[in-house]
Amino acid sequence: MDFSLPLRKIIHVDMDAFYASVEQHDNPTLKGKAIAVGGQHRGVVAAASYEARKFGVRSAMPSKTAKERCPDLIFVPPRFARYKEISKQIREIFYEYTDLVEPLSLDEAYLDVTENKKEMESANLIAREIRQKIFEQTGLTASAGISVNKFLAKVASDINKPNGQKTIHPDKVESFLEELPVEKFYGVGKVTANKMFSLGIYKGKDLKKRSLEDLMRIFGKSGQHYYNVVRGIHTSEVKPHRIQKSVAVERTFFEDLFDEQQINEKLESLSQELHQRLQKNNILGRTLTLKIKYKDFSLFTRSITREEYFNSPEQYFNTGKKLWELRPFDKAVRLLGLSLSHLNTEEKKLVSVQLKIPFKEFENL
């Protein structure tokens, strides 16, 4: 690992089965039982308790599949206002230690505690205190990972789940990465992992043997990333920001559209693109909005909100067609767009923080 760069102390805090744990906490009769937050008859699983996960039930899984895997599964309707309320409590605990908090969703965030409000040297101790305060104030457990960058901290937070934490110390980074399966590396999806397997690359040590030129020849520009990340080089800073409120795709047409079949084809294409973007970022949403801009530049939008998450391109397309039928005018269309909101993320006020980190030894990481 390159120690010429200033080392940081990064914590990744991840709540344990957050939505499901909130439901079990608020309704003690559900404790110890396999539960899923979501709709039983249609829709998808928003979250599954650890008892349900033993049967292979996972978030974003169709409810029907979840019930087949776990016949005794108890479905609980989501209470997003309650989850946001608790998430805000947890966020306030983070801010007791640092303003450099990057929320990823309601239930996880990165914290940069290199310089912190408590002037504590040990990031490990900070993580332990945060987890204890979360439990005392909410009755819920959290896991944490601690290391020198976001990638390593996130990987570490999974190691001792639930209700545990793991520190990857700077002098252990190299050996840890060498034994890490390649599919665990940031930026390595299923397709890339399978390609690596076919090349005999199964662990970090196998990846590390490949030269930069070799990796770039095989993987293109991503080869540079793989070369760096296996050496512990991941320079993305913790950036306080607004959590994404919506995901949108839209198309402006070179020639205005009027034909119904053309509109349907474009809606189908937009539905596929929207689904791919959501799937890539593990985002779900409950409100679909159709946007129409006409030839004369007048604008029309109409939305439908469901109790359950949308979970397929077919649902976006069919709902989009229903919204299209509600349009006020039959005239040429210049632009079509679909967007999804009421996501499984939360709005956060944009905060701009200047980060200045001096070089420090990490004896107390």
Contacts in CASP RR format, 6 or more apart in sequence:
PFRMAT RR
TARGET T0000
AUTHOR 0000-0000-0000
METHOD contacts of the structure
MODEL  1
MDFSLPLRKIIHVDMDAFYASVEQHDNPTLKGKAIAVGGQHRGVVAAASY
EARKFGVRSAMPSKTAKERCPDLIFVPPRFARYKEISKQIREIFYEYTDL
VEPLSLDEAYLDVTENKKEMESANLIAREIRQKIFEQTGLTASAGISVNK
FLAKVASDINKPNGQKTIHPDKVESFLEELPVEKFYGVGKVTANKMFSLG
IYKGKDLKKRSLEDLMRIFGKSGQHYYNVVRGIHTSEVKPHRIQKSVAVE
RTFFEDLFDEQQINEKLESLSQELHQRLQKNNILGRTLTLKIKYKDFSLF
TRSITREEYFNSPEQYFNTGKKLWELRPFDKAVRLLGLSLSHLNTEEKKL
VSVQLKIPFKEFENL
1 148 0 8 1.000
1 170 0 8 1.000
1 173 0 8 1.000
1 174 0 8 1.000
1 231 0 8 1.000
1 232 0 8 1.000
1 233 0 8 1.000
2 231 0 8 1.000
2 232 0 8 1.000
2 233 0 8 1.000
3 170 0 8 1.000
5 235 0 8 1.000
6 357 0 8 1.000
6 358 0 8 1.000
6 359 0 8 1.000
6 360 0 8 1.000
7 114 0 8 1.000
7 148 0 8 1.000
7 170 0 8 1.000
7 359 0 8 1.000
7 360 0 8 1.000
7 362 0 8 1.000
8 112 0 8 1.000
8 114 0 8 1.000
8 148 0 8 1.000
8 149 0 8 1.000
8 237 0 8 1.000
8 357 0 8 1.000
9 112 0 8 1.000
9 113 0 8 1.000
9 114 0 8 1.000
9 123 0 8 1.000
9 146 0 8 1.000
9 148 0 8 1.000
9 362 0 8 1.000
9 365 0 8 1.000
10 110 0 8 1.000
10 111 0 8 1.000
10 112 0 8 1.000
10 113 0 8 1.000
10 123 0 8 1.000
10 146 0 8 1.000
10 147 0 8 1.000
10 148 0 8 1.000
10 149 0 8 1.000
10 150 0 8 1.000
10 152 0 8 1.000
10 153 0 8 1.000
10 238 0 8 1.000
11 110 0 8 1.000
11 111 0 8 1.000
11 113 0 8 1.000
11 123 0 8 1.000
11 126 0 8 1.000
11 127 0 8 1.000
11 130 0 8 1.000
11 144 0 8 1.000
11 145 0 8 1.000
11 146 0 8 1.000
11 153 0 8 1.000
12 108 0 8 1.000
12 109 0 8 1.000
12 110 0 8 1.000
12 111 0 8 1.000
12 144 0 8 1.000
12 145 0 8 1.000
12 146 0 8 1.000
12 150 0 8 1.000
12 153 0 8 1.000
12 154 0 8 1.000
12 156 0 8 1.000
12 157 0 8 1.000
13 90 0 8 1.000
13 94 0 8 1.000
13 108 0 8 1.000
13 109 0 8 1.000
13 111 0 8 1.000
13 127 0 8 1.000
13 130 0 8 1.000
13 131 0 8 1.000
13 142 0 8 1.000
13 143 0 8 1.000
13 144 0 8 1.000
13 145 0 8 1.000
13 157 0 8 1.000
14 107 0 8 1.000
14 108 0 8 1.000
14 142 0 8 1.000
14 143 0 8 1.000
14 144 0 8 1.000
14 157 0 8 1.000
14 158 0 8 1.000
14 161 0 8 1.000
15 21 0 8 1.000
15 90 0 8 1.000
15 107 0 8 1.000
15 108 0 8 1.000
15 134 0 8 1.000
15 140 0 8 1.000
15 141 0 8 1.000
15 142 0 8 1.000
15 143 0 8 1.000
16 50 0 8 1.000
16 140 0 8 1.000
16 141 0 8 1.000
16 142 0 8 1.000
16 143 0 8 1.000
16 161 0 8 1.000
16 162 0 8 1.000
16 163 0 8 1.000
17 47 0 8 1.000
17 48 0 8 1.000
17 49 0 8 1.000
17 50 0 8 1.000
17 53 0 8 1.000
17 162 0 8 1.000
18 47 0 8 1.000
18 83 0 8 1.000
18 106 0 8 1.000
18 107 0 8 1.000
18 140 0 8 1.000
19 37 0 8 1.000
19 46 0 8 1.000
19 47 0 8 1.000
19 78 0 8 1.000
19 83 0 8 1.000
19 107 0 8 1.000
20 35 0 8 1.000
20 36 0 8 1.000
20 37 0 8 1.000
20 47 0 8 1.000
20 48 0 8 1.000
20 49 0 8 1.000
20 50 0 8 1.000
20 52 0 8 1.000
20 76 0 8 1.000
21 49 0 8 1.000
21 140 0 8 1.000
21 141 0 8 1.000
22 79 0 8 1.000
22 82 0 8 1.000
22 83 0 8 1.000
22 86 0 8 1.000
22 140 0 8 1.000
23 30 0 8 1.000
23 35 0 8 1.000
23 37 0 8 1.000
23 76 0 8 1.000
23 79 0 8 1.000
24 30 0 8 1.000
24 31 0 8 1.000
24 32 0 8 1.000
24 33 0 8 1.000
24 35 0 8 1.000
24 49 0 8 1.000
25 138 0 8 1.000
25 139 0 8 1.000
25 140 0 8 1.000
26 82 0 8 1.000
27 76 0 8 1.000
30 49 0 8 1.000
30 74 0 8 1.000
30 76 0 8 1.000
32 49 0 8 1.000
32 51 0 8 1.000
33 49 0 8 1.000
33 51 0 8 1.000
33 72 0 8 1.000
33 74 0 8 1.000
34 48 0 8 1.000
34 49 0 8 1.000
34 51 0 8 1.000
34 52 0 8 1.000
34 54 0 8 1.000
34 55 0 8 1.000
34 57 0 8 1.000
34 70 0 8 1.000
34 72 0 8 1.000
34 73 0 8 1.000
34 74 0 8 1.000
35 48 0 8 1.000
35 49 0 8 1.000
35 51 0 8 1.000
35 52 0 8 1.000
35 73 0 8 1.000
35 74 0 8 1.000
35 75 0 8 1.000
35 76 0 8 1.000
36 45 0 8 1.000
36 46 0 8 1.000
36 47 0 8 1.000
36 48 0 8 1.000
36 49 0 8 1.000
36 52 0 8 1.000
36 57 0 8 1.000
36 63 0 8 1.000
36 66 0 8 1.000
36 73 0 8 1.000
36 74 0 8 1.000
36 75 0 8 1.000
36 76 0 8 1.000
37 45 0 8 1.000
37 46 0 8 1.000
37 47 0 8 1.000
37 48 0 8 1.000
37 75 0 8 1.000
37 76 0 8 1.000
37 77 0 8 1.000
37 78 0 8 1.000
38 44 0 8 1.000
38 45 0 8 1.000
38 46 0 8 1.000
38 63 0 8 1.000
38 75 0 8 1.000
38 76 0 8 1.000
38 77 0 8 1.000
38 78 0 8 1.000
38 308 0 8 1.000
38 309 0 8 1.000
39 63 0 8 1.000
39 75 0 8 1.000
39 77 0 8 1.000
39 307 0 8 1.000
39 308 0 8 1.000
40 63 0 8 1.000
40 67 0 8 1.000
40 75 0 8 1.000
41 63 0 8 1.000
42 63 0 8 1.000
42 308 0 8 1.000
43 62 0 8 1.000
43 63 0 8 1.000
43 308 0 8 1.000
43 309 0 8 1.000
43 311 0 8 1.000
44 59 0 8 1.000
44 60 0 8 1.000
44 61 0 8 1.000
44 62 0 8 1.000
44 63 0 8 1.000
44 284 0 8 1.000
44 308 0 8 1.000
44 309 0 8 1.000
44 311 0 8 1.000
45 57 0 8 1.000
45 58 0 8 1.000
45 59 0 8 1.000
45 60 0 8 1.000
45 61 0 8 1.000
45 62 0 8 1.000
45 63 0 8 1.000
45 66 0 8 1.000
46 59 0 8 1.000
46 78 0 8 1.000
46 284 0 8 1.000
46 309 0 8 1.000
46 344 0 8 1.000
47 59 0 8 1.000
48 57 0 8 1.000
48 58 0 8 1.000
48 59 0 8 1.000
48 61 0 8 1.000
48 66 0 8 1.000
50 162 0 8 1.000
52 66 0 8 1.000
52 70 0 8 1.000
52 73 0 8 1.000
55 69 0 8 1.000
55 70 0 8 1.000
55 73 0 8 1.000
56 69 0 8 1.000
56 70 0 8 1.000
57 66 0 8 1.000
57 69 0 8 1.000
57 70 0 8 1.000
57 73 0 8 1.000
60 282 0 8 1.000
60 284 0 8 1.000
60 311 0 8 1.000
62 311 0 8 1.000
63 75 0 8 1.000
66 73 0 8 1.000
67 73 0 8 1.000
77 307 0 8 1.000
80 342 0 8 1.000
83 106 0 8 1.000
84 106 0 8 1.000
84 346 0 8 1.000
86 138 0 8 1.000
86 140 0 8 1.000
87 106 0 8 1.000
87 107 0 8 1.000
87 346 0 8 1.000
89 137 0 8 1.000
89 138 0 8 1.000
90 134 0 8 1.000
90 138 0 8 1.000
90 142 0 8 1.000
91 101 0 8 1.000
91 103 0 8 1.000
91 109 0 8 1.000
93 130 0 8 1.000
93 133 0 8 1.000
93 134 0 8 1.000
93 137 0 8 1.000
94 101 0 8 1.000
94 109 0 8 1.000
94 111 0 8 1.000
94 130 0 8 1.000
95 101 0 8 1.000
96 117 0 8 1.000
96 118 0 8 1.000
96 133 0 8 1.000
97 111 0 8 1.000
97 113 0 8 1.000
97 116 0 8 1.000
97 117 0 8 1.000
97 118 0 8 1.000
97 120 0 8 1.000
97 126 0 8 1.000
97 129 0 8 1.000
97 130 0 8 1.000
98 111 0 8 1.000
98 112 0 8 1.000
98 113 0 8 1.000
98 115 0 8 1.000
98 116 0 8 1.000
98 117 0 8 1.000
99 240 0 8 1.000
99 351 0 8 1.000
99 353 0 8 1.000
100 111 0 8 1.000
100 112 0 8 1.000
100 113 0 8 1.000
100 238 0 8 1.000
100 240 0 8 1.000
100 353 0 8 1.000
100 355 0 8 1.000
101 109 0 8 1.000
101 110 0 8 1.000
101 111 0 8 1.000
101 238 0 8 1.000
101 240 0 8 1.000
102 109 0 8 1.000
102 110 0 8 1.000
102 111 0 8 1.000
102 238 0 8 1.000
102 239 0 8 1.000
102 240 0 8 1.000
102 241 0 8 1.000
103 109 0 8 1.000
103 241 0 8 1.000
103 243 0 8 1.000
103 346 0 8 1.000
103 348 0 8 1.000
104 110 0 8 1.000
104 243 0 8 1.000
104 345 0 8 1.000
105 243 0 8 1.000
105 344 0 8 1.000
105 345 0 8 1.000
105 346 0 8 1.000
106 344 0 8 1.000
106 345 0 8 1.000
106 346 0 8 1.000
110 150 0 8 1.000
110 153 0 8 1.000
110 154 0 8 1.000
110 238 0 8 1.000
111 130 0 8 1.000
111 238 0 8 1.000
112 237 0 8 1.000
112 238 0 8 1.000
112 355 0 8 1.000
113 120 0 8 1.000
113 123 0 8 1.000
113 126 0 8 1.000
114 357 0 8 1.000
114 360 0 8 1.000
115 357 0 8 1.000
116 126 0 8 1.000
118 126 0 8 1.000
120 126 0 8 1.000
121 364 0 8 1.000
122 364 0 8 1.000
122 365 0 8 1.000
123 146 0 8 1.000
123 167 0 8 1.000
123 364 0 8 1.000
123 365 0 8 1.000
124 146 0 8 1.000
124 165 0 8 1.000
124 167 0 8 1.000
124 364 0 8 1.000
124 365 0 8 1.000
127 144 0 8 1.000
127 145 0 8 1.000
127 146 0 8 1.000
127 165 0 8 1.000
128 144 0 8 1.000
128 165 0 8 1.000
130 142 0 8 1.000
130 144 0 8 1.000
131 141 0 8 1.000
131 142 0 8 1.000
131 143 0 8 1.000
131 144 0 8 1.000
131 163 0 8 1.000
131 164 0 8 1.000
131 165 0 8 1.000
134 140 0 8 1.000
134 141 0 8 1.000
134 142 0 8 1.000
135 141 0 8 1.000
135 142 0 8 1.000
141 162 0 8 1.000
141 163 0 8 1.000
141 164 0 8 1.000
142 163 0 8 1.000
143 157 0 8 1.000
143 158 0 8 1.000
143 160 0 8 1.000
143 161 0 8 1.000
143 162 0 8 1.000
143 163 0 8 1.000
143 164 0 8 1.000
143 165 0 8 1.000
144 156 0 8 1.000
144 157 0 8 1.000
144 164 0 8 1.000
144 165 0 8 1.000
144 166 0 8 1.000
145 153 0 8 1.000
145 154 0 8 1.000
145 156 0 8 1.000
145 157 0 8 1.000
145 159 0 8 1.000
145 165 0 8 1.000
145 166 0 8 1.000
145 167 0 8 1.000
145 168 0 8 1.000
146 153 0 8 1.000
146 156 0 8 1.000
146 165 0 8 1.000
146 166 0 8 1.000
146 167 0 8 1.000
146 168 0 8 1.000
146 365 0 8 1.000
147 153 0 8 1.000
147 156 0 8 1.000
147 167 0 8 1.000
147 168 0 8 1.000
147 169 0 8 1.000
147 173 0 8 1.000
147 365 0 8 1.000
148 168 0 8 1.000
148 170 0 8 1.000
148 173 0 8 1.000
148 232 0 8 1.000
148 362 0 8 1.000
148 365 0 8 1.000
149 232 0 8 1.000
149 234 0 8 1.000
149 235 0 8 1.000
149 236 0 8 1.000
150 234 0 8 1.000
150 236 0 8 1.000
150 238 0 8 1.000
151 185 0 8 1.000
151 186 0 8 1.000
151 229 0 8 1.000
151 232 0 8 1.000
151 234 0 8 1.000
151 236 0 8 1.000
152 168 0 8 1.000
152 173 0 8 1.000
152 176 0 8 1.000
152 232 0 8 1.000
152 234 0 8 1.000
153 168 0 8 1.000
154 186 0 8 1.000
155 168 0 8 1.000
155 180 0 8 1.000
155 184 0 8 1.000
156 165 0 8 1.000
156 166 0 8 1.000
156 167 0 8 1.000
156 168 0 8 1.000
157 165 0 8 1.000
157 166 0 8 1.000
159 166 0 8 1.000
160 166 0 8 1.000
167 365 0 8 1.000
168 176 0 8 1.000
169 362 0 8 1.000
169 365 0 8 1.000
170 362 0 8 1.000
170 365 0 8 1.000
173 232 0 8 1.000
174 231 0 8 1.000
174 232 0 8 1.000
177 204 0 8 1.000
177 208 0 8 1.000
177 230 0 8 1.000
177 231 0 8 1.000
177 232 0 8 1.000
178 203 0 8 1.000
178 204 0 8 1.000
178 205 0 8 1.000
178 208 0 8 1.000
179 203 0 8 1.000
179 204 0 8 1.000
179 205 0 8 1.000
180 203 0 8 1.000
180 204 0 8 1.000
181 202 0 8 1.000
181 203 0 8 1.000
181 204 0 8 1.000
182 188 0 8 1.000
182 193 0 8 1.000
182 196 0 8 1.000
182 197 0 8 1.000
182 201 0 8 1.000
182 202 0 8 1.000
182 203 0 8 1.000
182 204 0 8 1.000
182 206 0 8 1.000
182 207 0 8 1.000
183 189 0 8 1.000
183 190 0 8 1.000
183 193 0 8 1.000
185 204 0 8 1.000
185 207 0 8 1.000
185 226 0 8 1.000
185 229 0 8 1.000
185 230 0 8 1.000
186 229 0 8 1.000
186 234 0 8 1.000
187 222 0 8 1.000
187 225 0 8 1.000
187 229 0 8 1.000
188 196 0 8 1.000
188 226 0 8 1.000
192 219 0 8 1.000
192 222 0 8 1.000
195 218 0 8 1.000
195 219 0 8 1.000
196 202 0 8 1.000
196 206 0 8 1.000
196 207 0 8 1.000
199 218 0 8 1.000
200 206 0 8 1.000
201 207 0 8 1.000
201 210 0 8 1.000
204 230 0 8 1.000
207 215 0 8 1.000
207 226 0 8 1.000
207 230 0 8 1.000
208 230 0 8 1.000
208 231 0 8 1.000
210 218 0 8 1.000
210 227 0 8 1.000
212 223 0 8 1.000
212 224 0 8 1.000
212 227 0 8 1.000
215 223 0 8 1.000
215 224 0 8 1.000
215 226 0 8 1.000
215 227 0 8 1.000
216 223 0 8 1.000
216 224 0 8 1.000
216 227 0 8 1.000
219 226 0 8 1.000
228 234 0 8 1.000
237 355 0 8 1.000
238 355 0 8 1.000
240 348 0 8 1.000
240 350 0 8 1.000
240 351 0 8 1.000
240 352 0 8 1.000
240 353 0 8 1.000
241 348 0 8 1.000
241 350 0 8 1.000
241 351 0 8 1.000
242 347 0 8 1.000
242 348 0 8 1.000
242 349 0 8 1.000
242 350 0 8 1.000
243 345 0 8 1.000
243 346 0 8 1.000
243 347 0 8 1.000
243 348 0 8 1.000
244 283 0 8 1.000
244 343 0 8 1.000
244 345 0 8 1.000
245 341 0 8 1.000
245 343 0 8 1.000
245 345 0 8 1.000
245 347 0 8 1.000
246 289 0 8 1.000
246 339 0 8 1.000
246 340 0 8 1.000
246 341 0 8 1.000
246 343 0 8 1.000
247 274 0 8 1.000
247 277 0 8 1.000
247 278 0 8 1.000
247 281 0 8 1.000
247 283 0 8 1.000
247 339 0 8 1.000
247 340 0 8 1.000
247 343 0 8 1.000
248 274 0 8 1.000
248 291 0 8 1.000
248 337 0 8 1.000
248 338 0 8 1.000
248 339 0 8 1.000
248 340 0 8 1.000
249 270 0 8 1.000
249 273 0 8 1.000
249 274 0 8 1.000
249 277 0 8 1.000
249 337 0 8 1.000
249 338 0 8 1.000
249 339 0 8 1.000
250 270 0 8 1.000
250 291 0 8 1.000
250 335 0 8 1.000
250 336 0 8 1.000
250 337 0 8 1.000
250 338 0 8 1.000
250 339 0 8 1.000
251 266 0 8 1.000
251 269 0 8 1.000
251 270 0 8 1.000
251 335 0 8 1.000
251 336 0 8 1.000
251 337 0 8 1.000
252 293 0 8 1.000
252 334 0 8 1.000
252 335 0 8 1.000
253 266 0 8 1.000
253 333 0 8 1.000
253 334 0 8 1.000
253 335 0 8 1.000
253 336 0 8 1.000
256 295 0 8 1.000
256 332 0 8 1.000
256 333 0 8 1.000
256 334 0 8 1.000
257 263 0 8 1.000
257 266 0 8 1.000
257 332 0 8 1.000
257 333 0 8 1.000
257 336 0 8 1.000
258 331 0 8 1.000
258 332 0 8 1.000
258 333 0 8 1.000
263 324 0 8 1.000
263 333 0 8 1.000
263 336 0 8 1.000
264 321 0 8 1.000
266 336 0 8 1.000
267 317 0 8 1.000
267 320 0 8 1.000
267 321 0 8 1.000
267 324 0 8 1.000
267 336 0 8 1.000
267 338 0 8 1.000
268 313 0 8 1.000
268 317 0 8 1.000
270 316 0 8 1.000
270 336 0 8 1.000
270 337 0 8 1.000
270 338 0 8 1.000
271 313 0 8 1.000
271 314 0 8 1.000
271 316 0 8 1.000
271 317 0 8 1.000
271 320 0 8 1.000
271 338 0 8 1.000
272 313 0 8 1.000
274 313 0 8 1.000
274 316 0 8 1.000
274 338 0 8 1.000
274 339 0 8 1.000
274 340 0 8 1.000
275 312 0 8 1.000
275 313 0 8 1.000
275 316 0 8 1.000
277 283 0 8 1.000
278 284 0 8 1.000
278 285 0 8 1.000
278 340 0 8 1.000
283 340 0 8 1.000
283 343 0 8 1.000
283 344 0 8 1.000
283 345 0 8 1.000
284 309 0 8 1.000
284 310 0 8 1.000
284 311 0 8 1.000
284 343 0 8 1.000
284 344 0 8 1.000
285 309 0 8 1.000
285 310 0 8 1.000
285 340 0 8 1.000
285 341 0 8 1.000
285 342 0 8 1.000
285 343 0 8 1.000
285 344 0 8 1.000
286 305 0 8 1.000
286 306 0 8 1.000
286 307 0 8 1.000
286 308 0 8 1.000
286 309 0 8 1.000
286 310 0 8 1.000
286 341 0 8 1.000
286 342 0 8 1.000
287 303 0 8 1.000
287 304 0 8 1.000
287 305 0 8 1.000
287 306 0 8 1.000
287 340 0 8 1.000
287 341 0 8 1.000
287 342 0 8 1.000
288 303 0 8 1.000
288 304 0 8 1.000
288 310 0 8 1.000
288 316 0 8 1.000
288 319 0 8 1.000
288 320 0 8 1.000
288 323 0 8 1.000
288 338 0 8 1.000
288 339 0 8 1.000
288 340 0 8 1.000
289 301 0 8 1.000
289 302 0 8 1.000
289 303 0 8 1.000
289 323 0 8 1.000
289 338 0 8 1.000
289 339 0 8 1.000
289 340 0 8 1.000
289 341 0 8 1.000
290 301 0 8 1.000
290 302 0 8 1.000
290 303 0 8 1.000
290 320 0 8 1.000
290 323 0 8 1.000
290 324 0 8 1.000
290 336 0 8 1.000
290 337 0 8 1.000
290 338 0 8 1.000
291 299 0 8 1.000
291 300 0 8 1.000
291 301 0 8 1.000
291 335 0 8 1.000
291 336 0 8 1.000
291 337 0 8 1.000
291 338 0 8 1.000
291 339 0 8 1.000
292 299 0 8 1.000
292 300 0 8 1.000
292 301 0 8 1.000
292 324 0 8 1.000
292 327 0 8 1.000
292 333 0 8 1.000
292 335 0 8 1.000
292 336 0 8 1.000
292 337 0 8 1.000
293 299 0 8 1.000
293 300 0 8 1.000
293 333 0 8 1.000
293 334 0 8 1.000
293 335 0 8 1.000
294 300 0 8 1.000
294 329 0 8 1.000
294 331 0 8 1.000
294 332 0 8 1.000
294 333 0 8 1.000
294 334 0 8 1.000
295 331 0 8 1.000
295 332 0 8 1.000
295 333 0 8 1.000
295 334 0 8 1.000
296 331 0 8 1.000
297 334 0 8 1.000
298 329 0 8 1.000
300 327 0 8 1.000
300 328 0 8 1.000
300 329 0 8 1.000
302 323 0 8 1.000
302 326 0 8 1.000
302 327 0 8 1.000
303 323 0 8 1.000
303 341 0 8 1.000
304 319 0 8 1.000
304 322 0 8 1.000
304 323 0 8 1.000
305 342 0 8 1.000
309 344 0 8 1.000
310 316 0 8 1.000
310 319 0 8 1.000
310 340 0 8 1.000
316 338 0 8 1.000
316 340 0 8 1.000
320 338 0 8 1.000
END
